[in-house]
C-alpha cells in the first residue's frame, strides 16, 4: 500500500481519539493531489479504506478501532512507540530552527 506511512503519521498526530475513514482519506487526497498528477477522490477513499482494514486486522496491528469507521493508533504496539519517538524528534528539530531577527538598518527611519 502506498499510503501506509502517511496514514500512520496522521493517526499519530490525531492521538487516541482517532479519525474517521472520511477524514483520513480527505487528508491523504489533499496531500497527494496536484495539478500535474490529479487523483480521483473515490479511488483514494477506496484505497485508504482497504489499507485501514488490512492494517487493523493484522495480529501485531499498529491500528485499532475506536468504533465503526473510526481508527486510532495502537499505543501498546512496540513499532508505534518507536515511530512516535521518531516523529516527535523530527518535530523538535523543525522547531529548533528559528529564523534570525532582521538586524539590518531600516532605510526610512
MARTORBA-370056 format. One record per residue (C-alpha): residue number from 1; residue in three letters; x, y, z. Coordinates in Angstrom, 3 decimals. Layout:
<nodes>
<node pos="NUM" code="ALA" xx="X" yy="Y" zz="Z"/>
...
</nodes>
This chain:
<nodes>
<node pos="1" code="UNK" xx="0.000" yy="0.000" zz="0.000"/>
<node pos="2" code="UNK" xx="1.352" yy="3.388" zz="-0.904"/>
<node pos="3" code="UNK" xx="-0.425" yy="5.390" zz="1.808"/>
<node pos="4" code="UNK" xx="0.537" yy="3.319" zz="4.875"/>
<node pos="5" code="UNK" xx="3.225" yy="5.679" zz="6.163"/>
<node pos="6" code="UNK" xx="1.027" yy="8.753" zz="5.663"/>
<node pos="7" code="UNK" xx="-1.869" yy="7.083" zz="7.472"/>
<node pos="8" code="UNK" xx="0.314" yy="6.129" zz="10.434"/>
<node pos="9" code="UNK" xx="1.799" yy="9.611" zz="10.759"/>
<node pos="10" code="UNK" xx="-1.666" yy="11.157" zz="10.510"/>
<node pos="11" code="UNK" xx="-3.075" yy="8.880" zz="13.202"/>
<node pos="12" code="UNK" xx="-0.111" yy="9.591" zz="15.483"/>
<node pos="13" code="UNK" xx="-0.898" yy="13.295" zz="15.143"/>
<node pos="14" code="UNK" xx="-4.594" yy="12.643" zz="15.786"/>
<node pos="15" code="UNK" xx="-3.930" yy="10.941" zz="19.104"/>
<node pos="16" code="UNK" xx="-6.003" yy="8.372" zz="20.943"/>
<node pos="17" code="UNK" xx="-9.395" yy="9.654" zz="19.767"/>
<node pos="18" code="UNK" xx="-8.560" yy="8.658" zz="16.205"/>
<node pos="19" code="UNK" xx="-10.073" yy="9.830" zz="12.924"/>
<node pos="20" code="UNK" xx="-12.862" yy="8.651" zz="10.676"/>
<node pos="21" code="UNK" xx="-12.093" yy="6.988" zz="7.356"/>
<node pos="22" code="UNK" xx="-13.528" yy="10.002" zz="5.523"/>
<node pos="23" code="UNK" xx="-11.234" yy="12.464" zz="7.273"/>
<node pos="24" code="UNK" xx="-8.204" yy="10.235" zz="6.748"/>
<node pos="25" code="UNK" xx="-8.923" yy="9.774" zz="3.048"/>
<node pos="26" code="UNK" xx="-9.584" yy="13.512" zz="2.600"/>
<node pos="27" code="UNK" xx="-6.242" yy="14.345" zz="4.216"/>
<node pos="28" code="UNK" xx="-4.397" yy="11.768" zz="2.080"/>
<node pos="29" code="UNK" xx="-6.113" yy="13.101" zz="-1.047"/>
<node pos="30" code="UNK" xx="-5.167" yy="16.700" zz="-0.223"/>
<node pos="31" code="UNK" xx="-1.589" yy="15.657" zz="0.488"/>
<node pos="32" code="UNK" xx="-1.033" yy="13.726" zz="-2.742"/>
<node pos="33" code="UNK" xx="-3.254" yy="15.526" zz="-5.248"/>
<node pos="34" code="UNK" xx="-1.534" yy="18.003" zz="-7.540"/>
<node pos="35" code="UNK" xx="-2.179" yy="19.955" zz="-10.704"/>
<node pos="36" code="UNK" xx="0.081" yy="17.717" zz="-12.775"/>
<node pos="37" code="UNK" xx="-0.916" yy="14.434" zz="-11.151"/>
<node pos="38" code="UNK" xx="-4.640" yy="14.658" zz="-10.374"/>
<node pos="39" code="UNK" xx="-6.190" yy="11.899" zz="-8.282"/>
<node pos="40" code="UNK" xx="-9.756" yy="10.666" zz="-8.055"/>
<node pos="41" code="UNK" xx="-11.318" yy="11.219" zz="-4.631"/>
<node pos="42" code="UNK" xx="-13.241" yy="7.943" zz="-4.719"/>
<node pos="43" code="UNK" xx="-10.186" yy="5.892" zz="-5.701"/>
<node pos="44" code="UNK" xx="-8.152" yy="7.401" zz="-2.878"/>
<node pos="45" code="UNK" xx="-11.009" yy="6.763" zz="-0.431"/>
<node pos="46" code="UNK" xx="-11.313" yy="3.117" zz="-1.512"/>
<node pos="47" code="UNK" xx="-7.567" yy="2.542" zz="-1.295"/>
<node pos="48" code="UNK" xx="-7.312" yy="4.192" zz="2.132"/>
<node pos="49" code="UNK" xx="-10.286" yy="2.179" zz="3.373"/>
<node pos="50" code="UNK" xx="-8.774" yy="-1.108" zz="2.154"/>
<node pos="51" code="UNK" xx="-5.418" yy="-0.179" zz="3.654"/>
<node pos="52" code="UNK" xx="-7.011" yy="0.600" zz="7.034"/>
<node pos="53" code="UNK" xx="-8.919" yy="-2.688" zz="7.057"/>
<node pos="54" code="UNK" xx="-5.813" yy="-4.718" zz="6.183"/>
<node pos="55" code="UNK" xx="-3.622" yy="-2.902" zz="8.679"/>
<node pos="56" code="UNK" xx="-6.122" yy="-3.254" zz="11.536"/>
<node pos="57" code="UNK" xx="-6.665" yy="-6.992" zz="11.025"/>
<node pos="58" code="UNK" xx="-3.012" yy="-7.965" zz="11.440"/>
<node pos="59" code="UNK" xx="-2.036" yy="-9.828" zz="14.600"/>
<node pos="60" code="UNK" xx="0.538" yy="-7.192" zz="15.573"/>
<node pos="61" code="UNK" xx="-1.596" yy="-4.337" zz="14.298"/>
<node pos="62" code="UNK" xx="-0.406" yy="-0.768" zz="14.586"/>
<node pos="63" code="UNK" xx="-4.015" yy="0.405" zz="14.295"/>
<node pos="64" code="UNK" xx="-7.060" yy="-0.053" zz="16.451"/>
<node pos="65" code="UNK" xx="-10.739" yy="0.702" zz="16.013"/>
<node pos="66" code="UNK" xx="-12.466" yy="3.176" zz="18.298"/>
<node pos="67" code="UNK" xx="-15.854" yy="2.449" zz="16.763"/>
<node pos="68" code="UNK" xx="-17.226" yy="1.659" zz="13.329"/>
<node pos="69" code="UNK" xx="-15.329" yy="3.682" zz="10.736"/>
<node pos="70" code="UNK" xx="-13.035" yy="5.400" zz="13.250"/>
<node pos="71" code="UNK" xx="-9.430" yy="4.273" zz="13.541"/>
<node pos="72" code="UNK" xx="-6.749" yy="5.193" zz="16.051"/>
<node pos="73" code="UNK" xx="-3.146" yy="4.281" zz="16.661"/>
<node pos="74" code="UNK" xx="-2.491" yy="1.244" zz="18.888"/>
<node pos="75" code="UNK" xx="-0.323" yy="2.737" zz="21.626"/>
<node pos="76" code="UNK" xx="0.611" yy="-0.702" zz="23.009"/>
<node pos="77" code="UNK" xx="2.446" yy="-1.750" zz="19.842"/>
<node pos="78" code="UNK" xx="6.257" yy="-1.525" zz="20.077"/>
<node pos="79" code="UNK" xx="6.628" yy="-0.290" zz="16.475"/>
<node pos="80" code="UNK" xx="4.178" yy="2.525" zz="17.185"/>
<node pos="81" code="UNK" xx="6.163" yy="3.622" zz="20.220"/>
<node pos="82" code="UNK" xx="9.327" yy="3.754" zz="18.112"/>
<node pos="83" code="UNK" xx="7.576" yy="5.606" zz="15.275"/>
<node pos="84" code="UNK" xx="6.103" yy="8.125" zz="17.717"/>
<node pos="85" code="UNK" xx="9.559" yy="8.865" zz="19.146"/>
<node pos="86" code="UNK" xx="10.959" yy="9.356" zz="15.653"/>
<node pos="87" code="UNK" xx="8.063" yy="11.626" zz="14.724"/>
<node pos="88" code="UNK" xx="8.476" yy="13.725" zz="17.879"/>
<node pos="89" code="UNK" xx="12.220" yy="14.061" zz="17.236"/>
<node pos="90" code="UNK" xx="11.531" yy="15.328" zz="13.715"/>
<node pos="91" code="UNK" xx="9.059" yy="17.884" zz="15.060"/>
<node pos="92" code="UNK" xx="11.563" yy="19.101" zz="17.663"/>
<node pos="93" code="UNK" xx="14.251" yy="19.525" zz="15.010"/>
<node pos="94" code="UNK" xx="11.985" yy="21.700" zz="12.880"/>
<node pos="95" code="UNK" xx="11.031" yy="23.846" zz="15.889"/>
<node pos="96" code="UNK" xx="14.661" yy="24.435" zz="16.859"/>
<node pos="97" code="UNK" xx="15.466" yy="26.032" zz="13.507"/>
<node pos="98" code="UNK" xx="14.033" yy="29.503" zz="14.007"/>
<node pos="99" code="UNK" xx="14.640" yy="32.443" zz="11.693"/>
<node pos="100" code="UNK" xx="17.018" yy="35.078" zz="12.976"/>
<node pos="101" code="UNK" xx="15.712" yy="38.551" zz="13.646"/>
<node pos="102" code="UNK" xx="16.356" yy="41.116" zz="10.943"/>
<node pos="103" code="UNK" xx="19.120" yy="43.296" zz="12.375"/>
<node pos="104" code="UNK" xx="19.688" yy="45.363" zz="9.246"/>
<node pos="105" code="UNK" xx="19.173" yy="49.106" zz="9.321"/>
<node pos="106" code="UNK" xx="15.892" yy="50.476" zz="8.087"/>
<node pos="107" code="UNK" xx="16.306" yy="52.854" zz="5.164"/>
<node pos="108" code="UNK" xx="13.330" yy="55.058" zz="6.032"/>
<node pos="109" code="UNK" xx="13.877" yy="55.717" zz="9.733"/>
</nodes>
